Amino acid sequence: MSRAKRALEPVAPRIVAGKHRGRPLVVPPGVEVRPTASRARESLFNILMHADLNGDGTSPLPSARVLDAFAGCGALGIEALSRGAAHVTFMDSASEAVRTVGENLRTLKEAASARVLRTDATQPQPAPRDGACTLAFLDPPYRSGLAPRALAALARVGWLAPGAVCVVEVGGKEDLEAVAGFTAFDQRRYGAAKIIFLRYEPSDPAP
């Protein structure tokens, strides 16, 4: 098999740390799925755990309600569950991705701590009463321009709680268009990826 063909094949990621450390995840077939690399995922979660993103010495991760948009195989959301998140909502518009996330959750016995939705994160269904998330991951295809549209749409229909930390992965040479209500406060480069941290601070938070 050629090197180019091998490069296009999805590589099954493993959970980096927490109660599911080392467990492999199934990846949906097709080159559209690009799980965040294990080294980048490890660095990202180290930041979430130890960088005092809440400003009060606490981490936004333990007991968090998490949103994993453009979920793919669910690696980011399942990593969050492994490290103590209370609940994760997974969103993807592809039926194969939704099926695969469900399979991974069942294998790890985490289905009761999750909600899996087949929906377009740029046009999501309204959040249920308990749906507002305090931590969100958005990992759209590189150079797609979907992240700003998804941030605005998810906030508009109630998926993001005021003060939520949003983590967006884009290509290393991409810039993220500004979105009203979101303030970028950090960014990191990991190989071909750039990870941008934002906080959601709506001008008129719900009472």
N, C-alpha and C positions, 0 to 999 in steps of 0.2 A: 504494500500500500504506500502511496506517495506521502511525503512529509506534509504537503498541502492538504491532502485529504484527512490525515490524522489530526491536523490543526483544527479542522472544522468539526470534528466529532466532539460532542459534549463530554466533559470529564466529570465523573461522579464526585461531588464534593463530600467532605466529611465534616461533622460538627466539631468545632475547635475546642470547646470547653464546656464545663457544666455537667449536668447529670447525664447528658447524652454524648459526652465527649468520645470522639473516634467513630461514632456511628455513621455509616454511609447513607447518602440520600439518592433516591432515584431521580434521574433527570429526564424530562420529556424529550422525545426524539425531535431532531430538527436543529438547524444552526441558529435559529432565532433566539434560543435560550442561552444566556451568558451568565452563569452564576458568578457572583462576586468571588474573586480568588481568595483562597484560604488565608494567605498572609495578610491581604487587605482586610478581610473580615476579622481576623484576630486583632489587628491594629485598631480597627474601628470600635470593636467591643471593649478593648482596653481603655479607649478614650471615654466611652460611655460609662464605664465602671469607675474610672479613677480621675477624670479631669474636672470634677466639680462643675458640671454643666448647669446644675441648678443654682449655683451661687451660694449654697448653704451647707456645703460639705457632703451632700447626699448625691447619689447617682439617680438618673432618670429611669434606670432599667428595672431594678427589683420591684415587683408588684405592678409594673406598668401595664396599661392597655395599649397595645401596639397595632399599627397598621403596616402591612407589607404590600405595597402597591407594585404592579408589574412583577408579581411574585415569582414567576418562573417555576422553579422546583420548590420554592419556599425557604431557601437556605437562610436568609436573613431573619425571617420571622421565627423559624424553628431554632436558630441559634439563640434568639431572645428568650424563647420558652425554656431552652436548656439552661439559661443563666438566670432564671427566676422571674421572668415576665408573667403576669397573671393571665393574660388573654391576648390572642393575636387574631386580627382579621386579615385574611389573605385576599387580594384582588388580582385577577388576571382576565383578559378578554378571550384567551385561547382555551378551548375545552380540554385539550390535552394537558395543558398546564394545571388547570383546576383539578383534573383527575389525578395528576401526579402529586400535587400538594396533599390531596386527601389520602393517597396511598402512603406517603411519607408520615403523615400524622397518625394514621392507624398503626403503622409499623412501630412507631415510637410511643404508642398509647397516649397521644396528646390530643385526640380528636375532641375531647370534652372541653379543652381549653382554647378552642379555635372556632372561627367562622370562615368558610371558604366561599367566595362569591365570584361567579363569572360575570364580570362587569368591566367596562372601559373606565379606567381611573380618570380620564378627562371628561367623562360624562357619567359619573357614578350615581347609583341610586341613593336616595336620602338615607342618612344614618339612622338606625333605630334609637330608641330612647337611651340605651346604654352604650351607644356606639362611639362617642367622642373619645379619641385616642390621645395619649400624652406623649407618645413617641411614634414617629412614622419613618418608614424607609421607602424611598422611591428610586427604582433602578430601571429606568426606561432604556430602550435601545439608544446607543450612542448616536449623537448628531440627529436625533429625531425631533428635537424641540418640544417634546411632550411634557417635560417636567414642570415648566411654568404653568401650562394649562391645567395639569393635574393638581398642582398645589392650590390654584385658585378654585377649581371645581370642588375639591375635597373639603376645603374650608367652607365654601358656600353652602354645602348641604349637610354640614354638621359632623364630619368625620374627624375634625381636629379640635381638641380642647384649647382654650386660651393658654398660652405659655408652652404649648407642645414643642418639643424638639423634633425637627425634621431633618433627615439625613438623605441627601440626594447624590447619587453617583452619576457622573457624566464622563465623557472622554477627557483625557488629560489636557487636550488643547482647547476644550470647549469652555465657553463662559455661560453662566446661568443668568437668564434674563430676570430682572427685578420683578417681584410680584408684590402687590399691595398687601400689607399686613405681615410680611415676612422679612426678617432681618438676618442677613448672613453674619455669623460671628466667628467662623473658623473654616479653614479648608486644608486638605492634605492631598499630596500626590502619592500614588502607589502604582508605579509602572505606567501602564496605559490608562489608568483610571484617576479621576479627581473626585474626592469626596468632600461635599460642601455641607456644613452644619448651619441650619437656620432655626430661628425661633418664631413661632406664630404668635403675633400680638395684635389681635383685631382692634380696630379703632373704637368699635362699639360692641364690646363683649356682651354676650347674653347675660341677663341678671341671674 
